[in-house]
Amino acid sequence: MNNTIIDLQLPLSPEQAGSLKLGDLVTVSGLMFTGRSRFHIRAVNEDIVPPLDFSTVNCFFHTGPVMRKTAQGWETVSIEPTSSIRFEKYSGQVIRKLGIRTLIGKTTMGPDTAAALKEVSGVHLSKIGICGNMLSNQVHKVIDVFFLDELGKTEATWLIEVEQFGPFFVDIDAHGRNYFSELKQLTESRKPEAYQNLHISADFEYTDVNG
Amino acid sequence: MIPVSLLEEVMYESMRRAAVYMPSDVTLFLQKALEKEHEPLAHEHLAATLRNADMAGKGKGLICADTGFPLYFITADQHTEIEGGFSSLWKAARSAVIRATEENFLRPTMVDPISRKNPGNNLGKAIPAIDLSFIDTDMHTGSLEIIAAPKGGGSEIFGTFYRMMYPADGREGILKFIYDSVIESCYAGKVCPPAIVGVGIGGTADICMHMAKKAAVLRPIGSRNTDKDTADMEMLLEKAFLDADIGPMGAKGTYAVMGVHIEKEVTHTAALPVAVNAQCCIGRRWKATVRDDLKVTYSGDFYE
């Protein structure tokens, strides 16, 4: 792992996306929008997306922030990345439809998202630890909110401007590689020895009651 | 007699504290793991989580923005008296959760499962959930212990497993099911490792899962089941997870698990139900004790 943190200007250029390696630590600066399950389902099934120019607002942050309304407007209390893997069913379609090149979230995503990111030359960035308070401090401005009445504060789309937001690490690069699926091969390879240490016989099978 | 107004205040305050303070056993574990975790990414995950909790404790946010399912675990004894009877607990819990949500200590997260509509107050028919137990003792006369545990989505969604096994599957089946479930839940940091792994063995399906949940949420890290055979399984599994090459937030590392807590109950002679329910790395829970003289104490120390 390279310990220097690279600050990425949003929207991320295809060239810069292509240069990022798995495990790179990055921050991002610029505009991003938020969304989670409802965003994905509505974008694909109902063709409902917020009225944004996605060529400039090109970073999709998977989160449901805790928001507080003040006399000056909305502010973030804490903004924690949520598990991106839950959106795998629709994410590839959203990336292709909107041309999204930066995804930020928790966990990782699956093969279709990785393929879509490769097509648009984009990356998925995964969070470091529990970090919602630090990220909240790096939100420069809450610019707008969409679908607040229909979806509520957690699922609404927030348009925010951030400065050196992160760090995150590159878990899916623009070439289709995934940090976690590569690590999974290692974890799987450890299983036979773990079973042995747990005194589980190599040929153990659960009782089958369905013939 | 404990007045409803005090009950509302204590249930709100325990939930608020759970949302902003990390319990001491969790902090201690994460600090020790940080010293020993040499994989750079795994190390960073732990350092960030501790920094984040520190900020929350100083009034700059929440331990985690996903405040999840609002749960209360309440213990009374044979002398505990509550104004309006024990049903006041449910009323007080609802008003406490409404207030904590309005004040942004709880995120409005609870939605209708089908329509996905969000009422914005985290209330449902059985949410906030109350687990009420009674102890018959002369030691705690008339007191009420309330533990507030906002349980995050990562742990509840990705860390819940149940399997009905059979007597022939035995100990091998139990250990394999727990090991495989936990490794799956830690993939890519889904369950937010290092996790506290709660396991229930026996009972009915719901008793089994409830044991697992209470073992994950309530037992202090490092505690052992008093039954030697069960404690041996806990230690054997903890050792196996240390050797699994998976660590904090699913990165390559050592500490994917803070502890394995197993509870058991008698079950049907034909059955071997096993449930896993994990708690995430922030181990959110805070305890309030209301004595019969109405003195209230709050504590995040679960060792006492």
Interface residues (C-beta under 8 A of the other chain):
Chain A: M1 N3 G23 L25 S37 R38 T63 G64 P65 V66 M67 R68 V77 S78 I79 E80 T82 S83 I85 K106 T107 T108 S126 K127 I128 G129 I130 C131 G132 N133 M134 S136 N137 L151 G152 K153 T154 E155 P167 F169 D171 F180 L183 K184 L186 T187 R190 K191 E193 A194 Y195 N197 L198 H199 I200 S201 F204 Y206 T207 V209
Chain B: P40 L41 E44 H45 L46 A47 A48 T49 L50 R51 N52 A53 M55 A56 K60 G61 L62 I63 C64 A65 D66 T67 N104 R107 P108 T109 V111 R116 N118 G120 G153 G154 I157 F158 R163 M165 Y166 A168 D169 R171 E172 G173 L175 K176 Y179 I183 Y187 A188 G189 K190 C192 L236 L237 K239 A240 D243 A244 D245 I246 P248 M249 G250 A251 K252 C281 I282
